[in-house]
């Protein structure tokens, strides 16, 4: 049973030992060095214990010849050298490498050292992403161009969160009233899963995000489309759904650019239909799941701030038709 519990942590897409960026590779290399040093230290201590057991009852190095119990006192070389000096040298070396070399390769100290900036805002319980200089706003899914130094600025709208995409870089906390930065970089295109790594409330475990790395041309196209206002509804049912959204409580919590909806409590829904997931990667972005989320969001994510509005089935159907057209 213990082996099964241990193996339960293996696999998945959040693998710190499968780096896809230079900062993540530095972190993974440091891990392997620390493992090698740890196993080396274990082997050394084990060897000394075996050596001491074999030589039990004999005089140790530097032992007093008049000592009636020569085998009970270890030499000063073993005690001071192996017990104090060697561990201290290892810890100091790891500290220097980790805080002098690794930190400098993982952080983005200034916007001038990067090609672009992205703001990551933690909410209970989802991630919002803004692209300064544009009107693009996303939730749950961050797009960046491949082989591009991105200055990620982490902040929070409520409590402390922690932005972490293991295959791209280290963790960075979001602290109220502060801005923390890391370098976000990817060697190859792909989709990399991230997670809030700081306990932040009931749905902390369901506060995931995706980093979607695209070619530079694909990213420019995506960013231009995301910067545009929401598409106008094209069917009578969708237009009815838009009216329900704007006249009801939805618009007081959510924003849809190009409309009168200016809410900021929940995620920006301007291009909702272009996302692959909903509710912080909790459910897929499909019409059936979206309808169930509108009717009873607490079923999927208990404690979230979206209440039940007691909408009729016809109203829900119209709302889904409208939201599904926001691409």
C-alpha positions in Angstrom: 0.0 0.0 0.0 2.9 2.3 0.8 4.4 1.6 -2.6 1.1 2.4 -4.3 0.8 5.7 -2.5 4.3 6.6 -3.5 3.7 5.7 -7.2 0.5 7.8 -7.1 2.7 10.9 -7.2 4.5 9.8 -10.4 3.5 10.7 -14.0 1.3 13.6 -15.0 2.2 16.7 -16.9 3.7 18.7 -14.0 7.2 17.2 -14.0 10.0 19.3 -12.6 12.5 16.8 -14.0 11.3 17.3 -17.6 12.4 20.9 -18.2 11.4 22.8 -21.4 13.3 26.0 -20.6 16.7 27.1 -19.5 15.6 28.1 -16.0 13.8 24.8 -15.5 16.8 22.9 -16.7 19.0 24.7 -14.2 16.6 23.8 -11.4 16.5 20.1 -12.5 20.3 20.0 -12.7 20.5 21.4 -9.2 18.1 18.7 -8.0 20.3 16.0 -9.5 23.4 17.5 -8.0 21.7 17.6 -4.6 20.6 14.0 -5.0 24.1 12.9 -5.9 25.6 14.7 -2.9 22.9 13.3 -0.6 23.5 9.7 -1.8 27.3 10.3 -1.6 26.9 11.5 2.0 24.7 8.5 2.8 27.3 6.1 1.4 30.0 7.9 3.4 28.1 7.7 6.7 27.1 4.1 6.0 30.7 3.2 5.3 31.9 4.8 8.5 29.3 2.9 10.5 30.4 -0.4 8.9 34.0 0.6 9.5 33.3 1.4 13.1 31.5 -1.9 13.6 34.3 -3.9 12.1 36.9 -2.2 14.2 34.9 -2.2 17.4 37.1 -2.8 20.4 40.3 -1.6 18.6 42.2 1.6 19.2 41.1 4.4 16.9 43.3 6.9 15.1 44.8 9.3 17.6 43.5 7.3 20.6 45.2 7.6 24.0 47.4 4.5 24.5 46.6 4.6 28.2 42.8 4.8 27.6 41.2 1.6 29.1 38.3 1.9 26.6 40.1 2.6 23.3 37.2 1.6 21.0 34.6 3.9 22.6 36.0 7.2 21.5 36.0 8.2 17.8 38.9 10.2 16.4 38.7 14.0 16.1 39.2 13.7 12.4 36.0 11.7 12.0 33.9 13.9 14.4 35.1 17.3 13.2 35.9 16.5 9.6 33.1 14.3 8.6 30.5 15.6 11.1 31.1 19.3 10.9 33.4 20.6 8.2 32.2 18.4 5.3 28.5 19.0 5.8 29.1 22.7 6.2 31.1 22.9 3.0 28.3 21.1 1.1 25.5 23.3 2.5 27.5 26.5 1.7 28.2 25.3 -1.8 24.6 24.5 -2.5 23.5 27.8 -1.0 25.9 29.7 -3.3 24.8 27.8 -6.4 21.1 28.1 -5.6 21.1 31.7 -4.6 23.9 33.0 -6.8 23.5 31.1 -10.1 20.0 29.5 -10.2 18.1 32.6 -8.9 19.7 34.9 -11.5 18.7 32.5 -14.3 15.1 32.2 -13.2 14.0 35.7 -12.4 13.3 38.7 -14.7 14.9 41.5 -12.8 13.6 44.2 -15.2 11.3 44.6 -18.1 14.1 45.9 -20.2 15.8 42.4 -20.1 12.7 40.7 -21.6 10.8 40.9 -24.9 7.3 41.3 -23.4 5.5 41.5 -20.1 2.5 39.5 -18.9 0.5 40.2 -15.7 -0.6 37.1 -13.8 -3.3 37.9 -11.2 -4.4 35.3 -8.7 -8.0 35.1 -7.6 -10.0 32.7 -5.5 -9.8 30.4 -7.4 -8.6 31.1 -10.9 -5.8 32.9 -12.8 -6.3 36.0 -14.9 -3.7 37.1 -17.4 -3.3 40.6 -19.0 -0.9 41.7 -21.7 0.1 45.3 -21.0 0.0 47.5 -24.1 -3.0 45.5 -25.4 -6.6 45.0 -24.4 -6.2 41.2 -24.3 -7.3 39.5 -21.1 -7.6 35.7 -20.5 -8.4 33.4 -17.7 -7.0 30.0 -16.9 -4.9 29.9 -20.1 -1.7 31.9 -20.8 -0.3 32.2 -24.3 3.3 33.1 -24.9 5.6 32.9 -28.0 8.3 30.2 -28.2 11.9 31.1 -27.4 10.9 34.5 -26.1 11.9 36.0 -22.7 8.7 36.9 -21.0 8.6 39.0 -17.8 5.8 37.5 -15.8 4.6 39.9 -13.0 2.6 38.1 -10.3 0.1 39.9 -8.2 -3.1 38.9 -6.3 -6.6 40.2 -6.1 -7.2 38.7 -2.6 -5.0 36.3 -0.7 -1.5 34.8 -1.2 -1.3 32.5 -4.2 1.8 30.9 -5.9 2.2 30.7 -9.7 4.1 27.6 -10.7 4.6 25.9 -14.0 7.1 23.2 -13.1 8.4 22.5 -16.6 9.2 26.2 -17.3 10.4 27.7 -14.1 10.2 27.9 -10.3 7.4 29.1 -8.1 6.6 32.8 -7.5 4.3 34.0 -4.8 1.6 36.6 -5.3 1.5 38.7 -2.1 -1.1 41.5 -1.5 0.4 44.9 -2.3 3.5 43.5 -4.0 4.7 42.6 -7.5 7.0 39.5 -7.8 8.6 38.6 -11.1 10.0 35.5 -12.8 11.3 34.8 -16.3 8.9 32.7 -18.4 10.6 31.1 -21.3 9.9 27.9 -23.4 12.4 26.2 -25.7 9.7 24.4 -27.8 6.0 24.9 -28.6 3.6 22.9 -26.4 1.0 23.1 -23.6 2.3 23.1 -20.1 0.2 22.7 -17.0 0.6 24.9 -14.0 -0.9 25.1 -10.5 -1.3 27.4 -7.5 1.4 26.1 -5.1 0.3 28.1 -2.0 -2.8 27.0 0.0 -5.3 29.7 -0.6 -8.7 28.3 0.4 -11.2 25.6 -0.2 -10.6 25.2 -3.9 -6.8 25.6 -3.9 -6.4 22.2 -5.5 -8.7 23.3 -8.4 -6.7 26.5 -9.3 -4.8 25.3 -12.3 -3.7 27.0 -15.5 -2.3 26.2 -18.9 0.7 27.9 -20.5 0.2 27.5 -24.3 3.5 28.1 -26.2 3.0 29.0 -29.8 5.2 30.0 -32.7 5.8 33.7 -32.9 3.5 34.2 -35.9 0.7 32.1 -34.3 1.0 34.1 -31.1 0.8 37.5 -32.9 -2.4 36.3 -34.6 -3.8 35.1 -31.3 -3.0 38.3 -29.5 -4.6 40.5 -32.2 -7.8 38.5 -32.0 -7.8 38.5 -28.2 -7.4 42.3 -28.2 -10.5 42.8 -30.3 -14.0 43.3 -28.7 -16.4 40.5 -28.3 -18.2 39.2 -31.5 -21.8 40.3 -31.9 -24.4 37.4 -31.6 -25.6 36.2 -35.0 -28.7 34.2 -34.0 -32.0 35.2 -32.3 -31.3 32.8 -29.5 -27.8 34.2 -28.9 -29.1 37.8 -29.0 -31.7 36.8 -26.4 -28.8 35.3 -24.3 -26.8 38.6 -24.6 -29.8 40.5 -23.3 -30.2 38.1 -20.3 -26.5 38.5 -19.6 -26.4 42.3 -19.7 -29.7 42.9 -17.9 -29.1 40.3 -15.2 -26.5 39.9 -12.4 -23.9 38.3 -14.8 -22.7 41.7 -16.0 -22.1 42.9 -12.4 -19.4 40.2 -11.9 -18.0 39.6 -15.5 -16.7 41.8 -18.2 -17.2 41.4 -21.9 -15.4 44.1 -24.0 -17.6 45.7 -26.5 -20.7 45.5 -24.2 -21.9 47.3 -21.1 -20.6 44.4 -18.9 -17.8 45.8 -16.8 -17.6 43.4 -13.8 -14.3 42.4 -12.3 -15.2 39.8 -9.6 -15.3 36.8 -12.0 -13.2 36.0 -15.1 -13.3 38.2 -18.2 -15.5 36.4 -20.7 -14.8 38.5 -23.9 -13.5 35.5 -25.8 -14.7 32.7 -23.5 -15.4 30.2 -26.3 -11.8 30.3 -27.5 -10.6 28.6 -24.2 -10.3 24.9 -23.8 -11.3 24.7 -20.1 -13.5 26.4 -17.5 -13.3 27.1 -13.8 -9.5 26.9 -13.5 -9.1 23.7 -15.5 -11.9 22.0 -13.5 -14.2 21.2 -16.4 -13.9 21.2 -20.3 -15.2 24.2 -22.2 -18.2 22.5 -23.8 -21.8 23.6 -24.1 -23.2 20.9 -21.8 -20.6 21.6 -19.1 -21.1 25.4 -19.4 -24.9 24.9 -19.0 -24.4 22.8 -15.9 -21.9 25.3 -14.5 -24.4 28.2 -14.9 -27.1 26.1 -13.2 -25.0 24.7 -10.3 -21.4 25.9 -10.2 -21.1 24.8 -6.6 -21.4 21.2 -7.7 -18.1 21.5 -9.6 -16.3 24.0 -7.4 -17.8 24.4 -3.9 -17.2 27.7 -2.3 -16.7 29.7 -5.5 -18.3 33.2 -5.6 -20.9 32.5 -8.3 -24.4 32.0 -6.8 -27.4 30.2 -8.2 -29.6 32.6 -10.2 -32.6 30.3 -10.5 -32.7 30.7 -14.3 -35.2 28.8 -16.4 -34.0 26.1 -18.8 -34.9 28.5 -21.7 -32.8 31.3 -20.2 -29.8 28.9 -19.7 -30.1 27.6 -23.2 -30.0 31.2 -24.5 -27.1 32.2 -22.3 -25.1 29.2 -23.5 -25.8 30.1 -27.1 -24.5 33.6 -26.5 -21.4 32.6 -24.6 -20.5 29.8 -27.1 -20.3 32.5 -29.8 -17.7 34.6 -27.9 -14.7 33.5 -30.0 
